[in-house]
Amino acid sequence: MDKFPVKAYSEVVIRTSSLVHYGKVVQVIGLTIESIGPTAKVGDICWIYPVNKTTPCMAEVVGFREDRVLLMPLGELGAVGPGSEVRGTGKPLQVPVGSSLLGRILNGVGQPIDGLGELLLAEEKPTDNEPPNPLTRPTIRTPLSVGVRCLDGLLTVGRGQRIGIFAGSGVGKSTLLGMIARNTSADVNVIALIGERGREVREFIEKDLGPEGLARSVLVVATSDQPALIRIKGALVATTVAEYFRNQGLHVNLMMDSATRFAMAQREVGLAVGEPPATKGYPPSVFAMLPRLMERAGTGASGTITGLYTVLVDGDDMNDPIADAVRGILDGHVVLSRSLANKGHFPAIDVLSSVSRVMNDLISQEHREAAVRFKMLAAVYREAEDLIRIGAYQVGTNREIDMAIRLKESMDQYLRQTVHEKADYASSVEQLIHLFGGIEE
């Protein structure tokens, strides 16, 4: 008779504790709840039961102060007050994952809010996963068609790349994301709307995304009226869902609007638990969380997550602390220009201020030469634009300026694209090479 595996079973029993840890609320100040007990660690989920035993409130352990546990709510505080019972779960927030998430809309903690019923999924994943080992990541070698001619031709995005869309308010970030979600060649879209106005959510779903885009997308929504911790969790939940689909061998677009509001939510949490403010009031934890979140996207063993993060730049200042930090983390940035948007030029992409750091590894020599020539002519025209507009430039003075003037209309036509126009990668590259590939220096 085989020996009974006592050790293996005893380890399971030890891990599966039937004890419930209790605590008691002693103080609530602003966003922070202080309790004595339960036994917990940072990141654990607790349930707070008001004295009158009404609906409990979900909260997360965010820190400790002497012998007290600091919690922040993942919902409405309701009747929580001194004496409320705190029950620990002993585990962090988990999100259900599976292929039936496609077409669904979730809140910041992974619960459905679209009225289509509960999520009947057997598998759950923790939301705060470690980024992959950098040595196990395959290199980015395959271009991803995003369906936007300017990006496909001049700022080519690779599968597994992480790129930022930088712009002030009202310049077209959400509209551009909607175009990409509808037109991309990726298998799945995971879209996180973090800190958005409630009005904009339905607008994005109906106008920008549309039924075609929604059918192969998962939306995670945490609006600006939600507690700061829910806005943070919304970004983590979306990334966890994207990781699940990547592990299934699929190519995923993870779109987050916006990374700035994620950082602002973490600033609220950090200041509430006593972190010292640093650059522009942002505590150090903000600059620690941004790379931890964004490094989770990228290539995997069988699938990829292509991350597209919008960054709201305050007063169109590209040197804003969050914009600066995000630009240093990502593999490229797309800058949207307010002056182009004001002229009715859509998408309002400033090609000369934007860069894709992996583009040269993805494209042919012919494509590269045409893109370089396009950008050179655009730069030449921009430098001479004032002289051209006031009629001070004499044709024939400079050969390159003459060429830029002659091709200006073709360049603008290439860059412009209506919201519902789809441009595939091959035709975008072919058109670029046809227009600018054969031009002599």
C-alpha positions in Angstrom: 0.0 0.0 0.0 1.3 3.4 -1.0 2.3 5.8 1.8 -0.5 8.4 2.6 0.8 11.9 1.5 0.3 13.5 5.0 2.5 16.5 4.3 0.7 17.5 1.1 -2.7 17.4 2.8 -1.5 19.1 5.9 -0.2 22.0 3.8 -3.6 22.4 2.1 -5.3 22.4 5.6 -2.9 25.1 6.9 -3.6 27.3 3.8 -7.4 26.8 4.0 -8.1 28.5 7.3 -11.7 28.5 8.5 -11.1 31.4 10.9 -12.6 34.8 10.2 -10.6 37.7 11.5 -12.7 40.6 13.0 -11.9 44.2 13.8 -13.7 47.3 14.9 -13.9 50.8 13.3 -12.6 53.5 15.7 -12.3 56.5 13.4 -13.3 57.8 9.9 -11.4 60.8 8.6 -12.1 61.9 5.0 -11.3 58.9 2.7 -9.6 56.9 5.4 -11.2 54.4 7.8 -9.2 53.4 10.9 -9.9 50.2 12.7 -8.4 48.1 15.5 -8.0 44.7 13.7 -8.5 42.5 11.8 -5.2 40.7 11.2 -4.5 41.7 7.5 -1.8 42.8 5.1 -1.7 45.7 2.6 -4.0 44.9 -0.3 -6.4 42.6 1.5 -10.1 43.1 1.0 -12.3 43.6 4.1 -16.0 44.0 4.6 -17.3 46.6 7.0 -20.7 46.0 8.6 -22.4 49.0 10.1 -23.8 48.8 13.6 -27.4 48.5 12.3 -26.3 45.5 10.1 -27.3 47.1 6.8 -25.5 46.4 3.5 -21.8 46.0 4.2 -19.2 48.1 2.5 -16.1 46.6 0.7 -12.8 48.2 1.6 -9.1 47.6 1.1 -6.2 47.7 3.5 -3.9 50.5 2.3 -1.6 50.9 5.3 -1.0 50.7 9.0 -0.5 53.4 11.7 0.9 52.0 15.0 -1.6 49.4 16.0 -4.4 50.5 13.7 -5.4 49.3 10.2 -6.0 51.9 7.6 -8.7 51.1 5.1 -10.2 52.9 2.1 -13.7 52.1 0.7 -14.4 50.4 -2.6 -18.0 51.7 -2.5 -20.3 54.0 -0.6 -19.5 54.3 3.1 -23.3 54.5 4.0 -23.8 54.0 7.7 -20.2 53.1 8.6 -19.1 54.6 11.8 -17.3 53.9 15.1 -18.1 50.4 16.3 -18.8 49.0 12.8 -17.5 45.5 12.5 -14.6 44.8 10.1 -14.2 41.3 8.7 -11.1 40.3 6.8 -11.1 38.0 3.8 -7.4 37.3 3.9 -7.0 37.8 0.2 -6.7 40.7 -2.3 -9.4 41.7 -4.9 -10.0 39.0 -7.5 -11.7 39.5 -10.9 -13.6 36.8 -12.8 -12.1 36.1 -16.2 -13.2 34.1 -19.3 -14.1 34.5 -23.0 -17.7 35.4 -22.1 -16.5 38.8 -20.9 -16.5 39.9 -24.5 -19.2 42.5 -25.1 -19.6 43.1 -21.3 -19.2 46.3 -19.3 -17.8 46.1 -15.8 -17.3 48.5 -12.9 -14.0 49.3 -11.2 -14.1 46.1 -9.1 -15.0 43.8 -12.0 -18.8 43.5 -11.4 -21.1 43.8 -14.4 -23.1 47.1 -14.8 -24.7 46.5 -18.2 -27.8 44.7 -17.0 -27.0 41.5 -18.9 -26.9 39.3 -15.9 -24.2 38.0 -13.6 -20.8 36.7 -14.9 -20.9 32.9 -14.8 -17.1 32.4 -14.8 -15.2 29.7 -12.9 -11.8 31.3 -13.0 -10.7 34.3 -10.9 -7.4 36.2 -11.0 -5.8 38.7 -8.5 -5.7 42.2 -9.9 -2.3 43.2 -8.7 0.0 40.9 -10.6 3.7 41.2 -11.1 5.0 42.4 -14.5 6.6 39.5 -16.6 10.3 38.7 -16.3 12.0 41.0 -18.9 14.2 38.1 -20.1 11.2 36.0 -21.0 9.6 38.7 -23.2 9.8 38.1 -26.9 11.0 41.1 -28.9 8.5 43.2 -30.9 8.7 42.2 -34.5 5.2 42.4 -36.0 3.4 45.6 -37.0 -0.2 46.0 -35.7 -2.7 47.7 -38.0 -4.6 50.2 -36.0 -6.8 51.4 -38.9 -5.5 55.0 -38.7 -3.5 55.9 -41.8 -1.2 58.4 -40.1 -0.3 55.9 -37.4 0.1 52.9 -39.7 2.3 54.8 -42.1 4.3 57.3 -40.1 4.2 56.0 -36.5 3.9 52.3 -37.0 2.8 50.5 -33.8 4.0 46.9 -33.1 2.2 44.1 -31.4 3.1 44.3 -27.7 4.2 48.0 -27.9 3.1 50.5 -25.2 2.3 53.9 -26.6 0.9 57.1 -25.1 -1.6 59.5 -26.6 -0.8 63.0 -25.2 -3.2 65.9 -25.5 -5.1 68.6 -23.7 -8.9 68.3 -23.0 -11.2 68.3 -26.0 -8.6 67.6 -28.7 -9.9 64.1 -29.8 -8.2 61.5 -27.6 -11.4 59.4 -27.0 -12.5 59.7 -30.6 -9.1 58.4 -31.7 -9.3 55.5 -29.3 -12.8 54.7 -30.6 -11.4 54.6 -34.2 -8.6 52.3 -33.2 -11.0 50.0 -31.3 -13.3 49.6 -34.4 -10.6 49.3 -37.0 -7.7 47.5 -35.4 -6.5 44.0 -36.5 -6.1 42.9 -32.8 -8.3 40.0 -31.6 -9.7 41.7 -28.5 -10.0 45.2 -27.1 -9.9 45.8 -23.3 -11.0 49.4 -22.7 -10.6 51.1 -19.3 -12.5 54.4 -18.9 -10.9 55.8 -15.7 -12.1 59.0 -14.1 -14.3 60.0 -17.1 -17.5 62.0 -16.8 -20.5 59.8 -16.5 -22.1 61.5 -19.6 -19.1 60.5 -21.7 -19.3 56.8 -21.0 -22.4 56.1 -23.0 -21.3 58.6 -25.7 -18.1 56.6 -26.1 -19.9 53.3 -26.3 -22.6 54.4 -28.8 -20.7 57.0 -30.9 -17.0 56.2 -30.8 -17.0 52.4 -30.2 -20.3 51.3 -31.8 -21.8 47.8 -31.9 -19.0 46.4 -34.1 -16.3 47.6 -31.6 -18.2 46.5 -28.5 -18.7 42.9 -29.8 -15.0 42.2 -29.4 -14.3 44.4 -26.4 -14.5 44.4 -22.7 -15.1 47.7 -21.0 -14.1 48.6 -17.5 -15.7 51.9 -16.3 -14.8 53.8 -13.1 -16.3 57.3 -13.4 -15.0 60.5 -11.7 -17.6 60.3 -8.9 -16.3 56.9 -7.8 -14.0 56.7 -4.8 -10.3 57.0 -5.7 -9.6 53.4 -4.9 -12.2 52.2 -7.4 -10.6 54.3 -10.1 -7.2 52.7 -9.3 -8.8 49.2 -9.3 -10.5 49.9 -12.6 -7.1 50.2 -14.3 -5.8 47.1 -12.5 -8.9 45.1 -13.4 -8.7 46.0 -17.1 -5.0 45.0 -17.2 -5.8 41.7 -15.5 -8.5 40.9 -18.1 -6.1 41.8 -20.9 -3.5 39.4 -19.3 -6.0 36.6 -19.3 -6.7 37.0 -23.1 -2.9 37.3 -23.8 -2.3 34.0 -21.9 -4.9 32.4 -24.3 -2.6 33.3 -27.2 -4.6 36.3 -28.4 -3.4 39.7 -29.5 -5.0 42.3 -27.2 -5.3 46.1 -27.4 -5.4 47.5 -23.9 -6.7 51.1 -24.1 -6.8 53.3 -21.0 -8.4 56.7 -20.8 -6.7 58.1 -19.0 -3.5 57.4 -17.2 -3.5 60.9 -15.7 -6.7 60.3 -13.8 -5.3 57.0 -12.6 -2.3 58.9 -11.2 -4.6 61.5 -9.6 -6.6 58.8 -7.9 -3.3 57.3 -6.5 -2.4 60.9 -5.3 -5.7 61.0 -3.3 -4.9 57.7 -1.7 -1.3 58.5 -1.0 -2.0 61.8 0.6 -4.9 60.4 2.7 -2.6 57.8 4.3 0.1 60.3 5.1 2.5 60.2 2.2 4.5 63.4 1.8 3.6 65.4 -1.4 6.4 65.7 -3.9 6.4 67.0 -7.5 3.2 69.0 -8.1 1.6 67.4 -5.1 2.1 63.8 -6.3 3.5 61.5 -3.6 6.2 59.0 -4.5 3.8 56.1 -4.7 2.3 57.5 -7.9 5.7 57.3 -9.7 6.2 53.8 -8.4 2.7 52.6 -9.5 2.8 53.9 -13.1 5.7 51.7 -14.3 4.3 48.7 -12.3 1.0 49.1 -14.2 2.3 49.8 -17.6 5.1 47.1 -17.6 2.3 44.5 -17.3 1.4 45.1 -20.9 3.7 43.9 -23.7 4.6 40.6 -25.4 4.0 37.3 -23.8 4.9 33.7 -24.5 2.0 33.2 -27.0 0.0 36.5 -27.2 0.6 40.2 -26.8 -0.9 43.2 -25.1 -0.5 46.4 -27.0 -1.0 49.3 -24.5 -2.5 52.6 -25.6 -2.7 55.1 -22.7 -4.1 58.6 -23.0 -2.4 61.3 -21.0 -4.2 64.5 -20.2 -1.6 67.3 -20.3 -2.5 70.3 -18.1 -2.7 73.4 -20.3 -1.1 71.5 -23.2 2.1 71.4 -21.2 4.0 68.3 -22.3 6.5 68.7 -19.4 3.8 68.0 -16.8 5.2 65.6 -14.2 2.8 62.7 -15.1 3.3 63.3 -18.9 7.0 63.3 -18.4 7.0 60.1 -16.2 4.7 58.2 -18.6 6.7 59.3 -21.7 9.8 57.8 -20.1 8.1 54.5 -19.4 6.4 53.9 -22.7 7.7 52.8 -26.1 6.5 55.8 -28.0 4.1 58.8 -27.8 1.5 60.4 -30.1 1.0 64.1 -29.5 -2.4 65.6 -30.5 -2.2 69.3 -31.5 -4.9 71.8 -30.4 -4.0 74.1 -33.3 -4.6 71.2 -35.8 -7.9 70.3 -34.1 -9.0 74.0 -34.2 -8.5 73.9 -38.0 -10.8 70.8 -38.3 -7.8 68.5 -39.0 -8.7 65.1 -37.7 -7.0 63.1 -36.3 -5.0 66.1 -34.9 -1.7 64.1 -34.7 1.4 66.3 -34.7 3.7 63.9 -36.6 6.9 65.9 -35.9 6.4 65.8 -32.1 5.4 62.1 -32.1 7.6 59.0 -32.2 7.3 55.2 -32.2 10.5 53.8 -30.7 10.1 50.3 -32.3 9.0 51.4 -35.8 12.4 50.9 -37.4 12.4 47.2 -36.3 9.0 46.6 -37.9 9.1 48.2 -41.4 10.9 47.7 -44.7 13.7 49.9 -46.0 11.4 51.4 -48.6 8.7 52.2 -46.0 11.4 53.8 -43.7 12.8 56.0 -46.5 9.3 57.3 -47.5 8.4 58.0 -43.8 11.7 59.9 -43.3 11.1 61.9 -46.5 7.6 62.8 -45.4 8.7 64.0 -42.0 11.6 66.0 -43.5 9.3 67.8 -45.9 6.8 68.5 -43.1 9.6 70.0 -41.0 10.9 72.1 -43.9 7.4 73.5 -44.5 6.8 74.2 -40.8 10.1 76.2 -40.6 9.2 78.3 -43.6 5.4 78.5 -42.9 5.4 82.1 -41.7 7.3 83.4 -44.8 5.0 81.4 -47.1 1.8 82.7 -45.5 2.7 86.4 -45.8 4.0 85.9 -49.3 7.7 86.7 -48.4 9.1 83.5 -49.8 10.1 83.6 -53.5 9.6 80.3 -55.4 13.0 78.9 -56.6 15.0 80.2 -53.6 15.2 76.8 -51.8 14.6 73.5 -53.6 13.4 71.7 -50.5 10.9 74.4 -49.6 9.6 74.4 -53.2 9.1 70.6 -52.9 7.3 71.0 -49.5 4.9 73.6 -51.0 4.2 71.4 -54.0 3.4 68.4 -51.9 1.7 70.1 -48.9 -1.8 69.2 -50.1 -0.9 65.6 -50.7 0.6 65.5 -47.2 -2.5 66.9 -45.6 -4.7 64.5 -47.5 -2.6 61.6 -46.2 -2.8 62.8 -42.6 -6.6 63.5 -42.6 -9.1 60.7 -42.0 -12.8 60.9 -41.2 -14.0 59.2 -38.0 -15.8 56.3 -39.8 -13.1 55.8 -42.5 -11.1 52.6 -42.2 -7.5 52.5 -43.6 -5.8 49.1 -43.6 -2.1 48.8 -43.0 -1.0 47.6 -46.4 -2.8 50.4 -48.4 -1.5 53.1 -45.9 2.1 52.0 -46.5 1.6 51.6 -50.2 0.1 55.1 -50.5 3.0 56.6 -48.5 5.6 54.9 -50.7 3.8 55.9 -53.8 3.7 59.6 -52.8 7.0 60.0 -51.1 9.2 57.0 -51.8 10.5 58.0 -55.2 11.3 61.7 -54.5 14.9 62.6 -55.1 16.9 64.3 -52.4 
